[in-house]
């Protein structure tokens, strides 16, 4: 049966009852997951998703728990487009998935985190996720012989290809986007993959629009729409309406353009969701009704644009400056004065604009202060690096008290110095016990030495060495600055991007992304001699 077909639910309930009676947690969880899939209403899906998590937690099976949290995240993402809570669920799912050997599950979580990053505008990081997922799916398809499993991997690969094409477009990698869209269209041209084919048609339509092949763009966009609407994917449907509206606008048919723009606004009104790239819909409608001297509609769409920007500001704090550039505070206040003269909007409208202006100014001031603070910390950090004080690999000059015998102190000192010089701290999964064994001593002696002589605990000691090493690379190797954050972390022994980022912050006071931005700015504006 198709997704959202509630005729399946009586069978699902029987399945759940049987699994519950047998206390078969794997089947029980699967039953609730099926409940999520076949329920049509979002509140029902959410109830089933919560039940899935409750039973999975009772099972104490990491794979079941990961799938349960992932399922709830997908409901947040796909059905109601609430990306913040979706990401919260995905991160919990990732934590449990990492405790398993289930590559499919791990890549599924990685894919959905990539989708959220793409929505937030982190296209470089998102594209890296989608590339990894695509490589994994294609490798598994080559190994698998079971037709159903191959089918699942193929759908996964199509989803990754589609999202990869989207990120490439936003990164202005148009030739790469074209290549992957052509491949996707050819491979998905099959009755089993009609929805996936529709997504590639949508991508093709947008690319034709960018190439100014407007008739071709309309053809592919309109061809993609029925299946996407049938799946109730209102987010991508609104993108299609936006590009159809733009095409008709350019072709001079503003009535058809407005018809499509109004559909974008309808999606926003009903679902309180809009993608940043299509907010310009409102600028076109405001311009149109201004030219027509239709003050009522001009005011209505101005208010809608303010609602859009307010929503985007909540979800995208970092995008506030971009919103200012595209529809800045000055223009909003100017439009407000003009509209107030032609239409008696009264005190509420004026107060609304004043409050909005204060909020915008506050955001700008905070952003400016944050940037100054990051720049200050970066300068201090670079000064420490130049002075050779970046990592705690030197023994404290102040003689610390220690109960360790002199011969053990001397032995560990020599071996630990060699360990540091040879970069042994870059090993993934390095532990105090493992290092002690490698150095031919015991963990108690090594821990006491690091605490007494180095003046820090083992974790801080290793993190300082690792972060000092990566900063040295960033300062001395121009190629290193082109690495992804994940790649930098792996270079110095961090398996997960977040743990590397947290360690970098703890050691330096700033995130690695902020350090790299400052470094790139420094490289593009070298000090004059």
C-alpha positions as CSV (number, residue, x, y, z in Angstrom):
1,X,0.0,0.0,0.0
2,X,1.1,3.6,-0.6
3,X,2.4,5.8,2.1
4,X,-0.5,7.7,4.0
5,X,-3.0,5.0,2.9
6,X,-5.0,4.6,6.1
7,X,-6.7,1.4,4.8
8,X,-3.5,-0.3,6.0
9,X,-4.1,0.7,9.6
10,X,-6.4,-2.2,10.7
11,X,-3.7,-4.6,9.7
12,X,-1.0,-2.5,11.4
13,X,-3.0,-2.6,14.6
14,X,-3.3,-6.4,14.5
15,X,0.4,-6.6,13.9
16,X,1.1,-4.4,16.9
17,X,-1.2,-6.4,19.1
18,X,0.5,-9.7,18.2
19,X,4.0,-8.2,18.7
20,X,2.9,-6.7,22.0
21,X,1.5,-10.0,23.3
22,X,4.7,-11.8,22.4
23,X,6.9,-8.9,23.7
24,X,8.8,-9.1,20.5
25,X,10.4,-5.6,20.6
26,X,11.7,-5.7,17.0
27,X,8.3,-6.4,15.5
28,X,6.6,-4.1,18.0
29,X,8.8,-1.2,17.0
30,X,8.2,-2.1,13.3
31,X,4.4,-2.0,13.9
32,X,4.5,1.5,15.3
33,X,6.8,2.6,12.4
34,X,4.2,1.3,10.0
35,X,1.6,3.3,11.9
36,X,3.7,6.4,11.2
37,X,4.0,5.5,7.5
38,X,0.3,4.8,6.9
39,X,-1.4,7.4,9.1
40,X,-2.4,10.4,7.1
41,X,-2.9,13.0,9.8
42,X,0.2,14.5,11.4
43,X,-1.0,14.2,15.0
44,X,-1.5,10.4,14.4
45,X,1.9,10.1,12.9
46,X,3.4,11.9,15.9
47,X,1.5,9.6,18.4
48,X,2.8,6.5,16.6
49,X,6.3,8.0,16.5
50,X,6.2,8.6,20.3
51,X,5.1,5.1,20.9
52,X,7.9,3.8,18.7
53,X,10.4,5.6,20.9
54,X,8.8,4.3,24.1
55,X,9.0,0.7,23.0
56,X,12.4,1.0,21.5
57,X,13.8,2.4,24.8
58,X,12.3,-0.6,26.6
59,X,14.1,-2.9,24.3
60,X,17.5,-1.3,25.1
61,X,18.5,-2.1,21.5
62,X,20.5,0.8,20.1
63,X,19.5,0.1,16.5
64,X,15.8,0.1,17.3
65,X,16.2,3.3,19.4
66,X,18.1,5.1,16.6
67,X,15.4,4.1,14.1
68,X,12.7,5.4,16.5
69,X,14.2,8.8,17.0
70,X,15.0,9.1,13.3
71,X,11.4,8.3,12.5
72,X,10.1,11.1,14.7
73,X,12.6,13.5,13.2
74,X,11.4,12.6,9.7
75,X,7.8,13.5,10.8
76,X,9.0,16.9,12.0
77,X,11.0,17.4,8.8
78,X,8.8,16.1,6.0
79,X,5.3,16.5,7.4
80,X,5.4,19.8,9.2
81,X,8.8,21.2,8.2
82,X,10.0,22.0,11.7
83,X,13.7,21.7,11.3
84,X,14.9,22.5,14.8
85,X,13.1,19.7,16.5
86,X,13.9,17.4,13.6
87,X,17.6,18.0,14.1
88,X,17.3,17.3,17.8
89,X,15.8,13.9,17.0
90,X,18.4,13.2,14.3
91,X,21.3,13.9,16.7
92,X,19.8,11.5,19.3
93,X,19.4,8.9,16.6
94,X,23.0,9.4,15.5
95,X,24.2,8.8,19.0
96,X,22.5,5.4,19.2
97,X,23.3,4.5,15.5
98,X,27.0,5.0,16.3
99,X,26.7,2.1,18.8
100,X,25.7,-0.3,16.0
101,X,27.3,-1.8,12.9
102,X,24.3,-0.9,10.8
103,X,25.8,1.1,7.9
104,X,22.4,1.6,6.3
105,X,21.0,3.2,9.5
106,X,24.1,5.4,10.0
107,X,23.9,6.7,6.4
108,X,20.1,7.3,6.7
109,X,20.8,9.5,9.8
110,X,23.6,11.2,8.0
111,X,21.4,12.0,5.0
112,X,18.7,13.6,7.2
113,X,21.2,15.7,9.1
114,X,22.5,16.8,5.7
115,X,19.0,17.8,4.7
116,X,18.7,20.1,7.7
117,X,22.2,21.6,7.0
118,X,21.2,22.3,3.5
119,X,18.0,24.0,4.7
120,X,20.1,26.1,7.0
121,X,22.5,27.1,4.2
122,X,25.5,25.0,5.1
123,X,25.7,23.7,1.6
124,X,29.4,22.6,1.7
125,X,28.9,20.4,4.7
126,X,25.5,19.1,3.5
127,X,27.0,18.2,0.1
128,X,29.7,16.2,1.8
129,X,27.0,14.2,3.7
130,X,25.1,13.5,0.6
131,X,28.2,12.4,-1.3
132,X,29.1,9.9,1.5
133,X,25.5,8.6,1.5
134,X,25.5,8.2,-2.3
135,X,28.9,6.4,-2.3
136,X,27.6,4.0,0.4
137,X,24.3,3.2,-1.4
138,X,26.0,2.6,-4.7
139,X,28.6,0.2,-3.1
140,X,25.8,-1.7,-1.3
141,X,23.8,-2.1,-4.5
142,X,26.8,-3.8,-6.2
143,X,27.0,-6.3,-3.3
144,X,23.3,-7.0,-2.7
145,X,21.4,-9.7,-4.5
146,X,18.1,-9.4,-2.7
147,X,15.7,-7.4,-5.0
148,X,13.9,-5.6,-2.1
149,X,17.1,-4.5,-0.5
150,X,18.5,-3.3,-3.8
151,X,15.3,-1.3,-4.3
152,X,15.7,0.4,-0.9
153,X,19.3,1.3,-1.7
154,X,18.4,2.6,-5.1
155,X,15.7,4.9,-3.5
156,X,18.3,6.1,-1.0
157,X,20.8,6.8,-3.8
158,X,18.2,8.8,-5.7
159,X,17.4,10.9,-2.6
160,X,21.1,11.6,-2.1
161,X,21.5,12.5,-5.8
162,X,18.6,14.9,-5.6
163,X,19.8,16.7,-2.5
164,X,23.3,16.8,-3.9
165,X,22.0,18.5,-7.1
166,X,20.2,21.0,-4.9
167,X,23.4,21.8,-2.9
168,X,25.5,22.0,-6.1
169,X,23.0,24.6,-7.5
170,X,23.3,26.7,-4.4
171,X,27.1,26.5,-4.5
172,X,27.0,27.6,-8.2
173,X,28.5,24.3,-9.3
174,X,26.2,24.2,-12.2
175,X,28.1,21.7,-14.4
176,X,28.2,19.2,-11.5
177,X,24.4,19.8,-10.9
178,X,23.6,19.2,-14.5
179,X,25.6,16.0,-14.6
180,X,23.9,14.5,-11.6
181,X,20.4,15.6,-12.7
182,X,20.9,13.9,-16.1
183,X,22.1,10.7,-14.4
184,X,19.2,10.8,-12.0
185,X,16.6,11.3,-14.8
186,X,17.9,8.4,-16.8
187,X,18.2,6.0,-13.8
188,X,14.8,6.9,-12.2
189,X,12.8,6.7,-15.5
190,X,10.9,3.7,-14.1
191,X,7.4,3.1,-12.7
192,X,8.8,2.2,-9.3
193,X,10.5,5.5,-8.9
194,X,8.0,8.1,-10.1
195,X,8.3,10.4,-7.2
196,X,12.1,10.4,-7.3
197,X,11.9,11.0,-11.1
198,X,9.6,14.0,-10.4
199,X,12.3,15.6,-8.1
200,X,14.9,15.3,-10.9
201,X,12.4,16.9,-13.3
202,X,12.0,19.7,-10.9
203,X,15.8,20.2,-10.7
204,X,16.0,20.1,-14.5
205,X,13.3,22.8,-14.7
206,X,15.1,25.1,-12.4
207,X,18.4,24.6,-14.3
208,X,16.7,25.4,-17.6
209,X,15.3,28.6,-16.0
210,X,18.9,29.5,-14.9
211,X,20.0,29.0,-18.5
212,X,17.1,31.2,-19.7
213,X,15.5,28.3,-21.6
214,X,12.2,29.4,-20.2
215,X,9.8,27.3,-22.3
216,X,11.8,24.2,-21.4
217,X,11.8,25.3,-17.8
218,X,8.0,25.5,-17.7
219,X,7.7,22.1,-19.3
220,X,9.9,20.3,-16.8
221,X,8.5,22.2,-13.8
222,X,4.9,21.5,-14.7
223,X,5.7,17.8,-15.5
224,X,7.2,17.4,-12.0
225,X,4.4,19.0,-10.1
226,X,1.6,16.3,-10.0
227,X,3.6,13.6,-8.3
228,X,5.1,16.1,-5.8
229,X,1.6,17.3,-5.0
230,X,0.3,13.8,-4.7
231,X,3.0,13.1,-2.1
232,X,1.9,16.4,-0.3
233,X,5.5,17.8,-0.4
234,X,4.3,21.4,-0.1
235,X,7.9,22.6,0.4
236,X,9.2,21.6,-3.0
237,X,5.8,22.4,-4.6
238,X,6.2,26.0,-3.4
239,X,9.7,26.1,-5.1
240,X,8.1,25.0,-8.3
241,X,5.4,27.7,-8.1
242,X,8.1,30.3,-7.4
243,X,10.1,29.4,-10.5
244,X,7.0,29.1,-12.7
245,X,6.0,32.6,-11.4
246,X,9.4,34.0,-12.2
247,X,9.3,32.5,-15.7
248,X,5.9,33.9,-16.5
249,X,7.0,37.3,-15.0
250,X,10.0,37.4,-17.3
251,X,7.9,36.4,-20.3
252,X,5.6,39.4,-19.5
253,X,2.6,37.3,-18.4
254,X,2.2,38.8,-15.0
255,X,-1.3,37.4,-14.3
256,X,0.1,33.8,-14.6
257,X,3.1,34.8,-12.6
258,X,0.9,36.2,-9.8
259,X,-1.3,33.1,-9.8
260,X,1.8,31.0,-9.0
261,X,3.2,33.5,-6.5
262,X,-0.2,33.4,-4.7
263,X,0.2,29.6,-4.4
264,X,3.6,30.2,-2.7
265,X,1.9,32.6,-0.3
266,X,-0.9,30.0,0.3
267,X,1.7,27.4,1.3
268,X,3.2,29.8,3.7
269,X,-0.1,30.8,5.2
270,X,-1.3,27.2,5.7
271,X,2.0,25.6,6.8
272,X,4.0,28.6,8.2
273,X,6.9,27.4,6.1
274,X,9.0,29.0,3.3
275,X,12.5,28.4,1.9
276,X,14.7,31.5,2.0
277,X,15.4,31.3,-1.8
278,X,11.7,32.0,-2.6
279,X,11.0,34.9,-0.2
280,X,11.6,37.2,-3.2
281,X,8.1,36.1,-4.3
282,X,6.7,38.9,-2.0
283,X,9.0,41.6,-3.5
284,X,7.6,40.9,-6.9
285,X,4.0,41.0,-5.6
286,X,4.6,44.2,-3.7
287,X,6.1,45.8,-6.8
288,X,3.2,44.7,-8.9
289,X,0.5,46.1,-6.6
290,X,2.5,49.3,-6.1
291,X,2.5,49.8,-9.8
292,X,-1.3,49.0,-9.9
293,X,-1.8,51.5,-7.0
294,X,-3.6,48.7,-5.1
295,X,-2.7,49.9,-1.6
296,X,-4.7,47.3,0.2
297,X,-2.9,44.3,-1.5
298,X,0.4,46.1,-1.4
299,X,0.1,46.4,2.4
300,X,-1.1,42.8,2.8
301,X,1.9,41.3,1.0
302,X,4.2,43.7,2.8
303,X,2.8,42.3,6.1
304,X,3.3,38.8,4.8
305,X,6.9,39.5,3.9
306,X,7.5,40.8,7.4
307,X,6.0,37.6,8.8
308,X,8.2,35.6,6.5
309,X,11.3,37.5,7.6
310,X,10.3,37.1,11.3
311,X,10.0,33.4,10.9
312,X,13.3,33.1,9.0
313,X,15.0,35.1,11.7
314,X,13.9,32.7,14.3
315,X,15.1,29.7,12.4
316,X,18.1,31.4,10.8
317,X,19.7,33.8,13.1
318,X,22.8,33.9,10.9
319,X,20.6,34.9,7.9
320,X,19.4,38.2,9.5
321,X,22.2,40.2,7.8
322,X,21.2,38.7,4.4
323,X,17.6,39.6,5.0
324,X,18.7,43.2,5.7
325,X,20.6,43.3,2.4
326,X,17.7,42.1,0.4
327,X,14.9,44.0,2.1
328,X,16.6,46.2,4.6
329,X,15.3,48.2,7.5
330,X,15.4,51.5,5.6
331,X,13.3,50.3,2.8
332,X,10.7,48.7,5.2
333,X,10.4,52.0,7.1
334,X,10.1,54.0,3.9
335,X,7.4,51.7,2.6
336,X,5.7,51.9,6.0
337,X,5.5,55.7,5.8
338,X,4.1,55.6,2.2
339,X,1.5,53.1,3.1
340,X,0.4,54.9,6.2
341,X,-0.3,58.0,4.1
342,X,-2.5,56.2,1.6
343,X,-4.2,53.8,4.0
344,X,-5.2,54.5,7.6
345,X,-3.4,51.6,9.2
346,X,-3.0,53.6,12.5
347,X,-0.9,53.1,15.5
348,X,-0.6,49.3,15.4
349,X,1.3,49.3,12.1
350,X,3.6,52.0,13.2
351,X,4.3,50.3,16.5
352,X,4.9,47.0,14.7
353,X,7.5,48.6,12.4
354,X,9.2,50.3,15.4
355,X,9.4,47.1,17.4
356,X,10.7,45.2,14.3
357,X,13.3,47.9,13.7
358,X,14.5,47.6,17.3
359,X,14.7,43.8,17.0
360,X,16.7,44.1,13.7
361,X,19.0,46.7,15.2
362,X,19.6,44.5,18.3
363,X,20.5,41.5,16.1
364,X,22.9,43.6,14.1
365,X,24.6,45.0,17.2
366,X,24.9,41.5,18.7
367,X,26.3,40.1,15.5
368,X,28.8,43.0,15.3
369,X,29.9,42.4,18.9
370,X,30.3,38.7,18.3
371,X,32.4,39.3,15.2
372,X,34.7,41.7,17.2
373,X,35.0,39.2,20.0
374,X,35.9,36.3,17.6
375,X,38.5,38.6,15.9
376,X,40.0,39.5,19.3
377,X,40.2,35.8,20.3
378,X,41.7,34.9,17.0
379,X,44.5,37.5,17.3
380,X,45.3,36.3,20.9
381,X,45.3,32.7,19.7
382,X,47.7,33.5,16.8
383,X,50.0,35.4,19.2
384,X,50.1,32.3,21.5
385,X,50.9,30.1,18.5
386,X,53.7,32.4,17.4
387,X,55.2,32.3,20.9
388,X,55.0,28.5,20.9
389,X,52.5,28.4,23.8
390,X,49.7,26.8,21.8
391,X,49.7,23.3,23.4
392,X,50.6,21.9,26.8
393,X,53.5,19.8,25.6
394,X,56.1,21.5,27.7
395,X,56.6,20.5,31.3
396,X,55.6,23.2,33.8
397,X,58.6,25.4,34.7
398,X,57.2,25.6,38.2
399,X,58.2,22.4,40.1
400,X,55.0,20.6,41.0
401,X,54.6,18.2,43.8
402,X,54.4,14.6,42.8
403,X,54.6,11.2,44.6
404,X,56.1,9.5,41.6
405,X,59.7,8.1,41.9
406,X,62.3,10.1,40.0
407,X,63.2,7.1,37.7
408,X,59.6,6.7,36.6
409,X,59.2,10.5,36.2
410,X,62.3,10.5,33.9
411,X,61.2,7.4,31.9
412,X,57.7,8.8,31.2
413,X,59.1,12.3,30.4
414,X,61.4,10.9,27.7
415,X,58.7,8.6,26.2
416,X,56.0,11.2,26.3
417,X,58.2,13.7,24.5
418,X,58.8,11.1,21.7
419,X,55.0,10.5,21.6
420,X,54.4,14.2,21.1
421,X,57.2,14.7,18.5
422,X,55.9,11.8,16.4
423,X,52.3,13.0,16.5
424,X,51.0,9.9,18.3
425,X,48.1,12.0,19.7
426,X,46.5,11.9,16.3
427,X,45.5,8.3,16.7
428,X,41.7,7.8,16.7
429,X,40.2,6.3,19.9
430,X,43.3,7.1,21.9
431,X,42.8,6.3,25.7
432,X,44.8,6.7,28.8
433,X,45.0,3.0,29.2
434,X,46.0,2.5,25.5
435,X,48.8,5.2,25.7
436,X,50.1,3.8,29.0
437,X,50.4,0.3,27.4
438,X,52.2,1.8,24.4
439,X,54.6,3.7,26.6
440,X,55.3,0.6,28.7
441,X,54.0,2.0,31.9
442,X,50.7,1.8,33.8
443,X,47.7,4.2,33.5
444,X,48.0,5.3,37.2
445,X,51.6,6.5,36.7
446,X,50.8,8.1,33.4
447,X,47.7,9.9,34.8
448,X,49.7,11.1,37.8
449,X,52.5,12.4,35.5
450,X,50.1,14.3,33.2
451,X,48.2,15.8,36.1
452,X,51.2,16.7,38.2
453,X,53.8,17.7,35.6
454,X,51.6,18.9,32.7
455,X,49.0,20.4,35.1
456,X,46.0,19.1,33.2
457,X,44.0,15.9,32.9
458,X,44.5,13.3,30.1
459,X,41.6,14.5,27.9
460,X,42.7,18.2,28.1
461,X,46.3,17.2,27.4
462,X,45.4,15.2,24.2
463,X,43.0,17.9,23.0
464,X,45.5,20.7,23.4
465,X,48.1,18.7,21.4
466,X,45.5,17.9,18.7
467,X,44.2,21.4,18.4
468,X,47.7,22.9,18.4
469,X,48.7,20.5,15.6
470,X,45.7,21.5,13.4
471,X,46.3,25.2,14.0
472,X,49.9,24.7,12.9
473,X,48.6,23.1,9.7
474,X,46.1,25.8,9.1
475,X,48.9,28.5,9.5
476,X,51.5,26.7,7.5
477,X,49.7,24.7,4.8
478,X,47.4,26.6,2.5
479,X,45.7,23.4,1.3
480,X,44.6,22.5,4.9
481,X,42.2,25.5,5.0
482,X,40.2,24.0,2.2
483,X,39.4,20.8,4.2
484,X,36.0,20.3,5.6
485,X,35.6,20.5,9.4
486,X,35.1,16.8,9.6
487,X,38.3,16.2,7.6
488,X,40.2,18.4,9.9
489,X,38.9,16.5,12.9
490,X,39.8,13.2,11.4
491,X,43.3,14.5,10.7
492,X,43.9,14.8,14.4
493,X,42.0,11.8,15.7
494,X,38.5,13.0,16.2
495,X,35.9,10.6,14.7
496,X,33.0,13.0,14.9
497,X,32.8,16.6,13.7
498,X,31.0,17.9,16.7
499,X,33.5,16.5,19.2
500,X,36.3,18.2,17.2
501,X,34.4,21.5,17.1
502,X,33.7,21.3,20.9
503,X,37.4,20.5,21.7
504,X,38.6,23.4,19.5
505,X,36.2,25.7,21.3
506,X,37.3,24.5,24.7
507,X,41.0,24.9,23.9
508,X,40.9,28.2,21.9
509,X,37.7,29.9,22.9
510,X,36.3,30.0,19.3
511,X,34.8,27.4,16.9
512,X,36.9,26.0,14.0
513,X,34.5,27.6,11.5
514,X,35.2,31.0,13.0
515,X,38.9,30.4,13.0
516,X,38.9,29.5,9.3
517,X,36.8,32.5,8.4
518,X,39.3,34.8,10.2
519,X,42.2,32.9,8.5
520,X,40.7,33.3,5.1
521,X,40.1,37.0,5.7
522,X,43.7,37.4,6.9
523,X,45.0,35.5,3.8
524,X,43.0,37.7,1.4
525,X,44.1,40.9,3.2
526,X,47.8,40.4,4.1
527,X,49.4,43.1,6.3
528,X,51.3,45.7,4.2
529,X,55.1,45.5,4.6
